[in-house]
Amino acid sequence: GVALGVIFSDDVKILINIEEIRSQEIAIGQPVRIAVDAYANEVFDGEISEIAPTFDHATRTVQVTVRPTGANASELKPGMFATVQLLEQ
């Protein structure tokens, strides 16, 4: 699946929301692929680093933190919009 998120802080992390129905499909350490419009031809590797312990009842989602893990992660800057693709473990 694909989720949209925003990059936060100098310690680069991306916050995304995953639908409650898909929450059983995710795990800490799960690999992801990150894309940003600023680097249209580049893909960034990452992984799920945190999963919130509770669901947002209004949106029926759980907040998930993704951290870039690849050598090119320093190219990602706070405020960029990212598309995150969840990969099979």
N, C-alpha and C positions, 0 to 999 in steps of 0.2 A: 504494500500500500504506500501511498504518498501523503505527506502532511506538509503544511506550510508553517514556518516559524520565523522568528526574528533573532538575530545574533545579539547577545548581551555581553558586556564587560570586556576588559582586556584579557581576562582568563576565559577565552572564547568558549561560549556554550550557546546552544540553540534550544529554546523552549518550544515544544510542540504539544498539541492536544490530540490524544488518540481516543476514538470512540469507545465507549464502554464495551460494546459488543466485540471489539477487537482486542481488548486488554489482555486476554489470555494468550495472544499471539506474540507478546513482547516480553523481553527479559533483559536484565542488566547484562551488559557485555555484548548484546546483539549488534552485529555490524549494520551500518547504514551507509547510504551514498548521499552526499550533499551536493546540491547545485545552487549557484547564485547567479542572478542576471549579469552582474558585473564581469563575470568570467564565463561567458556563454559556452566556451569550448573546453572547459575544465571541470573535472569532477573531483570531489574531496571525499576521502574515506573518514568514517567516524564510527562511534558506537554509543549505545544507550548507556548513560552513566547513572541516572536516577529515575525512579518511577515514584510519583507522589503516592502516599499511603491512602489517600481518599479520593473519591470521585467528585466532580462538580455536578451537583444535581440539576442545575439550571441547563447546562449544556450536554450533560450525560457523557462527559469526557474525563480522562485522567491526564494530568500534566506530566510530560516526559522530558527529561533533560538529555540532550545529545551533545557529545564533545567530539570535535574533529581529532583524528589520530594520525593523519598523514603528514609527510614532510612539508607539504604545501599549506598547512593549516594557518600559518602566519599571514597568509594573503587575505584571510577572512577578517572583516572589521565589524565592530559593534554598529548596530543599526541596519545592516544589510538584511534583506529578506532572503530566506533560504527555502528550498524545496528539499524535503528529506524523504528518501525512499528506504523503507525497511527491507532488509535482506534476510534470507533464510539463515538460520544459525548453522 
